Amino acid sequence: MLLGIDPKVDYAFKYLFGRERNRPLLLLLLNAILRPQEPLAELELLNPFNEKDFEDDKLSILDIKAKDRLGRLFNIEMQLLATRAFRERLLYYGAKLYQGQLQEGMAYQQLRPTTVICFLNAVLFAEVADHHLIFEWRERQHGLVLSDQLAIHLLELPKFTKAAAELATPLDRWLYFLRHAEQFDPSALPAGLDSPEMQGAVGELTMLAQNAADRERYESRLKFQRDYDSALADARQVGLQEGQAGERMERIHDYQQLLGRPLTPLEQLRQMPADKLEQLVKQLKDDLARSLSRSP
């Protein structure tokens, strides 16, 4: 029987990697991505998985925040769609987590490095074939590193096309798992994936599938994400068809997603005059700026 649970759905992703008992899986995933000289051995989950986070259908960002024993911060998430504001979104969450460390009386030297890791089930940078892109603060001409305090790892899943027999690294195996686990037979994993960590990950998703309450939350989140993606696609199409007004509608939805707010229905936005749309765009943009200025 097929597993039938897609780990690219954010509920399943956080269920798998964001629970206290599954910290070893998150450690393995982070070490596979970062390949640090000294592997991460300890992690504290700052926002562990909580069923109450999923009791309503409001859009929220189901990321995973963690800290290692040296105080370094990590933000890990799964996203199915790249919106117009997606690049700004990555910077926003990384910057917010980084600046949130600074408490009254602290010196800047006490700030610890922050790493954003985003799995994206879409292609944002079609001009390059690499599926793992790392963004850092560097001088444009000479490549000088301004600071190693903030880095963004973007993993574009559609670009990862290796077959099971071609998997060569731990990251290869995790990416293959994320792309194809929904079609796995838990009793007969593909060759090369029959390892303790992969068996553990599949076992966790199997328990999700078999628990009625968890399965219902997963299905509800899956439906919501599909409806949300459809709404964004509609907004983008409206933007193409209706010019400036449509572009404003799309930006409104982008900002609402960043703020974790429900999306205003397109029909309601279409009935608003241009000045009201522009006013709403400005209001949401200001709300984002105020949110960033406050510590989490």
C-alpha positions in Angstrom: 0.0 0.0 0.0 1.3 3.5 -0.9 2.1 5.9 1.9 -0.2 8.6 0.5 1.2 11.4 2.6 3.1 14.2 0.8 5.9 15.6 3.0 5.8 18.8 0.8 2.5 19.7 2.5 3.6 22.0 5.3 1.6 20.2 8.0 3.4 16.9 7.2 6.7 18.6 6.9 6.4 20.2 10.3 4.9 17.0 11.8 8.0 15.2 10.5 10.8 17.6 11.4 9.3 20.0 14.0 8.5 17.6 16.9 10.6 17.1 19.9 10.9 13.4 19.4 12.0 13.9 15.8 14.9 16.3 16.5 17.4 13.6 15.3 15.7 13.7 11.9 16.0 17.4 11.8 19.7 17.2 12.8 20.3 14.8 9.9 18.5 17.0 7.5 20.4 20.1 8.5 23.8 18.4 8.4 23.0 17.1 4.9 22.2 20.6 3.7 24.9 22.6 5.5 27.7 20.1 5.5 29.4 21.9 8.4 33.0 21.1 9.3 31.8 20.0 12.7 28.4 18.3 12.4 25.5 19.8 14.4 24.9 17.5 17.4 22.3 19.4 19.5 19.3 21.4 18.6 16.6 23.3 20.6 13.3 23.6 18.9 12.0 27.2 19.4 8.5 26.6 18.0 7.8 22.8 18.2 4.9 21.2 16.4 1.6 21.9 18.2 -1.7 20.5 17.0 -3.4 23.8 18.1 -1.6 25.6 15.4 -3.9 23.9 12.9 -7.3 24.3 14.4 -8.5 26.8 11.9 -8.0 27.5 8.2 -6.2 30.8 8.5 -3.0 31.0 6.5 0.0 30.7 8.7 3.6 30.1 8.1 4.4 26.6 9.4 8.2 27.0 9.7 10.6 25.4 12.1 12.8 27.6 14.2 15.8 26.0 16.0 18.9 26.9 17.8 22.1 24.9 18.3 24.4 24.8 21.3 26.5 27.7 20.0 23.4 29.9 19.7 23.2 29.8 15.9 19.7 30.1 14.6 17.9 28.2 11.9 14.6 28.8 10.1 13.5 25.8 8.0 10.3 25.7 5.9 8.6 24.1 3.0 6.8 26.2 0.3 4.8 25.0 -2.6 4.6 28.2 -4.6 6.9 31.2 -5.3 4.9 34.4 -5.1 5.9 37.8 -6.5 7.2 38.7 -3.0 8.9 35.4 -2.4 12.5 36.8 -2.4 11.6 39.6 -0.1 9.8 37.0 2.1 13.0 35.0 2.5 14.9 38.1 3.6 12.1 39.2 5.9 12.0 36.1 7.9 15.8 35.7 8.1 16.2 39.4 9.1 13.4 39.1 11.7 14.9 36.0 13.3 18.4 37.6 13.3 17.4 41.0 14.8 15.1 39.3 17.3 18.2 38.2 19.2 19.2 41.7 20.1 17.9 42.5 23.6 18.4 45.8 25.5 22.0 46.1 26.7 23.4 43.5 24.2 26.3 44.3 22.0 26.2 43.6 18.3 29.1 41.2 18.7 26.7 38.9 20.7 24.5 38.3 17.6 24.8 34.7 16.4 24.6 33.6 12.7 21.2 32.9 11.3 20.5 30.5 8.4 17.3 30.3 6.4 16.6 27.1 4.7 13.6 26.9 2.3 12.5 23.9 0.2 10.5 25.3 -2.7 8.3 23.1 -4.9 8.7 25.6 -7.8 11.5 27.1 -9.8 12.5 30.6 -8.9 15.8 30.8 -10.8 15.2 29.1 -14.1 18.5 30.6 -15.5 20.6 28.1 -13.5 20.3 24.3 -13.3 21.6 23.9 -9.8 18.9 22.9 -7.3 20.7 24.1 -4.2 21.4 27.8 -4.2 23.2 29.6 -1.3 22.9 33.4 -0.9 25.3 35.3 1.3 26.4 38.9 1.9 29.2 39.4 -0.6 30.8 42.4 -2.4 29.7 42.2 -6.0 33.0 42.7 -7.9 35.5 41.0 -5.7 33.4 38.4 -3.8 34.5 39.7 -0.4 32.3 38.5 2.4 30.8 41.3 4.3 29.4 39.0 7.0 28.6 35.4 7.5 25.8 36.2 9.9 22.9 35.7 7.5 22.7 33.0 4.8 19.8 31.7 2.8 19.7 28.2 1.3 17.1 27.7 -1.4 16.4 24.2 -2.5 14.2 24.1 -5.7 12.7 20.6 -5.7 11.6 20.4 -9.4 15.2 20.8 -10.4 16.2 17.6 -8.5 15.6 14.8 -11.0 17.9 12.0 -9.9 16.6 8.5 -10.0 16.8 6.3 -6.8 19.8 4.5 -8.2 21.7 7.8 -8.7 21.5 9.0 -5.2 25.0 9.7 -3.9 24.8 12.0 -0.8 22.7 12.4 2.3 21.1 15.5 0.7 20.3 13.5 -2.5 18.4 11.0 -0.4 16.4 13.6 1.6 15.5 15.5 -1.6 14.4 12.3 -3.3 12.3 11.5 -0.2 10.6 14.9 -0.2 9.8 14.6 -3.9 8.6 11.0 -4.0 7.7 9.8 -0.5 4.0 10.0 -1.2 4.4 7.1 -3.6 6.6 5.0 -1.4 5.5 1.5 -0.2 6.6 1.6 3.5 7.3 -2.1 3.4 9.6 -1.9 0.3 11.6 1.4 0.1 13.6 2.1 -3.0 17.1 0.8 -3.1 19.5 3.3 -1.5 16.8 4.6 0.8 16.5 1.6 3.1 18.4 3.3 5.9 17.5 3.9 9.6 16.8 7.6 9.0 14.6 7.0 6.0 12.8 4.1 7.7 12.2 6.5 10.6 10.9 9.3 8.4 8.5 7.0 6.6 7.4 5.5 9.9 6.5 8.9 11.2 4.4 9.7 8.1 2.8 6.3 8.3 1.6 7.1 11.9 0.3 10.5 10.6 -1.7 8.6 7.9 -3.1 6.2 10.4 -4.2 8.7 13.1 -7.6 10.0 12.2 -7.2 13.4 13.8 -3.8 14.0 12.2 -5.0 12.7 8.8 -7.9 15.1 9.0 -5.7 18.1 9.8 -3.3 17.1 6.9 -6.2 16.8 4.4 -7.6 20.1 5.6 -4.2 21.8 5.2 -3.7 20.2 1.8 -7.1 21.5 0.6 -6.4 25.0 2.0 -3.0 25.1 0.3 -4.5 24.0 -3.0 -7.2 26.7 -2.7 -4.6 29.3 -1.7 -2.4 28.4 -4.7 -5.4 28.6 -7.0 -6.2 32.1 -5.6 -2.7 33.3 -6.1 -2.7 31.9 -9.7 -6.0 33.7 -10.3 -4.5 36.9 -8.9 -1.5 36.6 -11.2 -3.8 36.0 -14.2 -5.8 39.1 -13.2 -2.6 41.0 -13.0 -1.7 40.0 -16.6 -5.2 40.9 -17.8 -6.0 44.0 -15.8 -2.6 45.8 -15.6 -1.8 48.0 -12.6 -5.0 47.1 -10.7 -4.3 43.4 -11.1 -0.7 43.8 -10.0 -1.9 45.6 -6.8 -4.3 42.7 -6.1 -1.4 40.2 -6.4 0.8 42.3 -4.1 -2.0 42.5 -1.6 -2.2 38.7 -1.5 1.6 38.5 -1.2 1.7 40.8 1.7 -1.2 39.0 3.4 0.7 35.8 3.1 3.8 37.3 4.6 1.8 38.6 7.6 0.0 35.2 8.0 -3.4 36.8 7.3 -6.4 35.4 5.4 -6.5 36.4 1.7 -9.1 38.9 0.7 -11.2 37.3 -2.0 -10.4 38.5 -5.5 -14.1 39.5 -6.2 -14.0 41.8 -3.2 -10.7 43.3 -4.4 -12.1 43.8 -7.9 -14.9 46.0 -6.5 -12.5 48.3 -4.8 -11.5 51.6 -6.5 -7.8 52.1 -7.5 -7.1 54.5 -4.6 -8.5 52.0 -2.1 -6.3 49.2 -3.5 -3.3 51.4 -3.4 -4.1 52.4 0.2 -4.4 48.7 1.2 -1.1 47.9 -0.4 0.6 50.7 1.6 -1.1 49.7 4.8 0.0 46.1 4.5 3.5 47.2 3.5 3.6 49.4 6.7 2.3 46.5 8.8 5.2 44.4 7.5 7.7 47.1 8.4 6.3 47.4 11.9 6.3 43.6 12.3 10.0 43.5 11.4 10.8 46.3 13.9 9.4 44.3 16.8 11.2 41.3 18.3 9.5 38.0 17.8 
